[in-house]
Amino acid sequence: MAKAQTTAGEIHKRVIRLLILATLLMGTAIITVVGYQQIRQTQDSATRLMKGLQHSVIDDQPDWYWWRRYSAIDTFETNVRVTNPRDSSVKYYYSPYTRDFLSHKPHRVLGIRNISYAPEYGLTYYRESYYHGNRLEIWLNLMPIVVTLLSVAIVVLLVMVATILIGGFYVRSVARKLTQPLASLNTAAQEQAHQREWRIALPVPAQPVEVNQLAASFNALLETVNAHTAQERQFTSNAAHELRTPIAAVLTQVQLLQRRAADHPEIIPQSLAYISDESMRMKNLVDSLLTLSRADRAVLELAPVDLQDVIAAATTRERPLLHQTLRVTGNQSPAVILGAAESLEQVLTALLDNAAKYSPATSVITVDLETTATTQIIRVKDEGMGISAADKRHIFERFYRADPARTPEIAGTGLGLAIVDQLVHLNHGTITVGDNVPQGSQFVVTLPRADGQSEKISE
């Protein structure tokens, strides 16, 4: 299994590899260019020596003194053999030290004809030509070139090592500096991971930009998590409070029956009725919680739905149950959207029940349908007490009830509008609340018009 690597370590490793590759390529290029130039220079020298040797041959015999004196190149370490074929024999002429050189029997290197090696003499460059029937052979000592190339190689190697060491130190320091904000952010995030309660914002470094954006994104995520945590805590507290009240009332009535039912049987019907009412209240609360839980995990099959049919079904069912007058206005032609008919009927029913709770019995509740180029809009208007601006910001929160609504006469759990909001969003719509002129409130449900396709959505 590969060892875990930090970002700084990974940067350092990769840049060192790049430095090694770059210095190797550069060193190879330098040695190659220098070696090539030296070989070309040696070839040129051999050509000039050969021309000078040709001019020094007099009567088929080379004049070594003239050749050495008038040659433009140092011939001290150059070996020459002139072969003069005669009628009956072959005559050889050797420059000084050439006999000793040839006695060591130079042999080719790597099969290259022009490069040979002789013990004690080293590498030599071989060149031959013919002049007036004479064979001229020259061996140039290549050891000065070899020494030069070795010197260049050593210098290049030292430069490579120094570059890698200095570059490695520099890259390591720069990598640590660049990744320090990320490491600090990681440390702060780990500390936050051990916080069981509220999580504070992480530090946001100014540089580099990516870490700055990452820290800002983390803080936005933490803010969302904190909001959800607070919402869940408030939800649990509200649910416990809403359940505690009817449970306490039921226990009180049970205890009353246990103590006094035998002596006062007349209280039994009243206590049982009270227990029944509170039990129904708890049942409604539990049902609402289950409905909200299902809505959070709901999978709706969205298909073309005519809102005229939804409105007709909901108003037909609710009209006998309402004390107020129920009126339907607006567009009378088909209003097709992409949605789930059952959930939309549940939304409209909940809005009608909510309007009926907070409106006088002699008032009018209006359901209005409006069609625009891209949307279908349903407005449920009442003539009740209205909703303050402060309460409008929280009206769709779970267990939230405006202060005027917190009376024993108006039953409710504070979950109805939260369920409505969730169902509307599952249908790709939005819901808002506003004032109804001259009095009351209106809830506005906006749904996109159908595009002729069906889809499945999960939230």
Secondary structure, DSSP 8 states (H G I E B T S, - for coil): ------HHHHHHHHHHHHHHHHHHHHHHHHHHHHHHHHHHHHHHHHHHHHHHHHHHEETTEE-HHHHHHH-SS--TTEEEEEEEE-SSSEEEEE-TTHHHHHHT--EEETTEEEEEEETTTEEEEEEEEEETTEEEEEEEE-HHHHHHHHHHHHHHHHHHHHHHHHHHHHHHHHHHHHHHHHHHHHHHHHHHHT-SS--------SSSHHHHHHHHHHHHHHHHHHHHHHHHHHHHHHHHHHHHHHHHHHHHHHHHHHHHTTT-TTHHHHHHHHHHHHHHHHHHHHHHHHHHHHHHT-EEEEEEEEHHHHHHHHHHHHGGG-SSEEEEEE--S--EEEE-HHHHHHHHHHHHHHHHHTS-TTSEEEEEEEE-SSEEEEEEE--SS---HHHHTTTTSTT---GGG-STTS---S-HHHHHHHHHHHTT-EEEEEE-SSSSEEEEEEEEB--S--EEEE-
